[in-house]
Structure formats: C-alpha cells, structure tokens
Amino acid sequence: MEFVFAPAPAVAVPIAESADTASARERFPVRRVYCVGRNYAAHAREMGHDPDREPPFFFSKPADAVLYVAPGTTGEFPYPSRTNDVHHEMELVAAIGRAGRDIAVEHALEHVYGYALGLDMTRRDLQAEAKKMGRPWDVAKGFDHSAPLGPIHPVSRVGHIERGAIWLEVNGAERQRSDVSQLIWSTAETIAYLSTLFTLEPGDLVFTGTPEGVGAVARGELMTGGVDGLGELSVRVI
C-alpha cells in the first residue's frame, strides 16, 4: 500500500514504570478520547446546572490532543488561540483495554486496563458561545494539546480507583478538591452507558469528569494535580 503522504504517527502513552523493566518500554496506543460532562454535583452547580442524576452526556477530543507528561517532569501547555479564558479541569482517566458494547455495569471495570491523571483544558469563552448558539463544543474542547495526560497505571498494580482525593493547585494555591467517590456516575456506570452509544475498543480513554473549582489559567502559571494512588501531574501554561 502506498500513501500520498506519510501517515501521522500513532499517539501512544507510556505505562507507568515499575520494578519490571519491561513496563518502561510498553506504550498504550490511544484510539479515541471520550469525556463525560458535569459528573460531580458541585461542579454542575458552579456551571449553573441542576446536579440531579440525569443520563450522562459525552464529548470527544482527537487522539492527538493528548499531551503526555512524564512523572517528575513539568509539561508545557501552549496557551491556545482565539480565546481569553482557558480553564483547567482535573480528571481521573480510565484506559480501556478490552472491547465491548452494551456492557453491563457489573462487568464494566473488567474492560479497564488502567488509570491515569488527565486535564481537560477548555476554551471556556468559546464553549459559552457555542452553548448560547446551540452549536457543538469541538472548538472549545478538542483543540491542540487540550488533554495533558500522565502515564497509564495498570489495574494489576493500582487496583480500581473508586475513591480517593482528586485535587488541583495553580501556583501552589488549591483550586479543586473532591473525592472520586463523589462522581454522579461512577466509572463503571459511565463506561457501561458510553458502551450503549459506541463500541468501546482497546486504546480508548475515558475522562470521567471534573470536580468543583474549575477556573482560568494564564501564561506562566503552574498547574499541579493528582488522584490518590496515581501520583501527580504538573503542567505549565506557556
């Protein structure tokens, strides 16, 4: 087969290192990036919405929106164009390792290969404009580098992350703090529902939602966040 130009390289995220040196060489190939909206009650309220348990809704980012940040390093997030209001949204990310459709909730976590720390960066002013005009959120959510991500931690090492603190600081000042147990739709429920809309495949990433405290960041500011058991993610806005 010949291509008219070279295909884009596969987006692949390293597996978190362990005592097994082989894991340091392994990569998780990213297929699709799904995000669930307003999945913490307090965040739904701060965005002006009723946090009642309505069916979850989703949006997507392209795979090449992933900006990998290695542990112990500080990633660089380029401030995007056509906006004056970029917001941070700290999230627990589930990495799918087994295909499925119409997955039962009680079996949903069997499809998770591992977990990662992620940031859903958002051009909030463009999102507000899109909402007002009844348009899609693509330009607000799916821009270049809009998904900073740490390494994938396999379930075989960290277990399933169903509770534990989730937090984010900007320049050392706390902005977001909650507990993963406060998700309106748990990771299992989110995956099960998402699988009724799309066939999930190995390589899919599911951003599970952000807690309250989202806010704007400016060039030069340092975002540091984490989830208990998964370390920290550090990203500077440039």
C-alpha positions, -999 to 999 in steps of 0.1 A, spaced: 0 0 0 12 35 -8 1 67 8 1 101 -8 19 113 23 33 96 54 6 87 79 6 105 112 25 86 139 4 67 164 -4 85 197 9 63 225 11 69 262 38 51 283 28 27 310 39 38 345 72 22 354 75 -5 380 102 -29 392 95 -48 359 118 -30 334 97 -43 305 69 -20 316 90 10 310 91 1 273 54 -5 269 31 20 254 -7 24 254 -19 32 219 -46 59 220 -77 52 198 -104 76 209 -108 101 238 -142 104 254 -151 129 281 -182 129 303 -196 163 312 -207 176 346 -202 144 366 -196 159 400 -226 176 416 -208 206 430 -192 213 395 -227 210 379 -239 237 403 -210 260 397 -217 257 359 -253 267 366 -269 233 362 -291 210 383 -269 181 396 -298 156 395 -289 122 382 -299 127 346 -283 104 319 -247 113 313 -236 131 282 -203 130 263 -180 149 241 -148 138 224 -112 150 218 -90 138 190 -63 113 200 -36 138 190 -49 163 216 -31 142 242 -1 159 256 20 133 275 37 145 307 62 121 323 63 117 361 87 141 378 87 165 348 67 196 340 47 195 308 42 227 287 7 236 276 7 263 249 -20 289 255 -44 283 226 -55 308 200 -89 326 197 -96 327 235 -90 348 266 -105 323 291 -88 289 293 -99 267 322 -84 237 340 -104 206 347 -86 179 367 -99 144 360 -94 107 366 -90 89 333 -99 53 326 -79 35 299 -99 8 281 -81 -25 274 -109 -48 264 -135 -42 237 -172 -42 244 -207 -29 236 -238 -27 258 -216 -36 287 -234 -45 320 -224 -22 349 -213 -51 370 -188 -61 343 -177 -26 332 -145 -24 352 -133 -57 336 -128 -36 305 -104 -11 322 -67 -17 316 -56 11 339 -60 47 351 -42 80 345 -43 116 356 -57 140 330 -65 176 324 -95 186 302 -84 220 291 -113 242 279 -116 274 260 -145 285 283 -155 316 263 -158 296 231 -178 269 250 -202 296 264 -207 310 229 -213 275 215 -239 268 242 -256 301 236 -259 294 199 -268 257 202 -236 246 185 -211 217 192 -183 221 217 -155 209 194 -135 242 192 -138 246 230 -127 211 239 -108 194 211 -80 219 203 -43 210 201 -27 199 234 -61 201 252 -56 168 270 -24 167 292 -20 132 304 2 113 328 13 76 323 -12 47 324 -11 28 358 -23 -8 352 -51 -21 373 -29 -50 381 -7 -27 402 -31 0 415 -64 -17 415 -96 1 406 -98 38 417 -133 41 431 -125 65 459 -97 88 470 -89 125 468 -88 143 435 -72 178 435 -55 206 416 -34 236 426 -24 266 405 9 282 416 6 263 449 -29 276 457 -56 249 458 -84 253 432 -101 219 431 -106 192 457 -131 164 460 -132 126 462 -136 102 433 -164 86 453 -184 118 446 -188 111 409 -225 113 400 -220 84 376 -192 61 388 -165 50 364 -183 16 359 -216 33 352 -200 58 328 -183 30 308 -215 10 307 -236 39 294 -209 50 270 -208 15 255 -245 18 246 -235 47 223 -202 35 209 -184 2 207 -155 6 231 -121 -7 219 -87 -11 235 -69 22 233 -100 43 242 -95 68 270 -125 79 292 -122 112 311 -146 107 340 -154 143 350 -140 171 370 -149 184 405 -158 219 415 -133 247 414 -126 250 377 -111 283 368 -89 303 343 -52 300 340 -27 324 324 6 321 307 34 312 331 11 296 357 18 261 370 -9 235 374 -3 206 397 -29 179 403 -34 144 413 -56 115 424 -47 93 454 -26 64 442 -17 79 409 9 105 418 9 140 404 6 157 370 25 190 366 18 213 336 29 249 330 10 272 307 33 288 282 
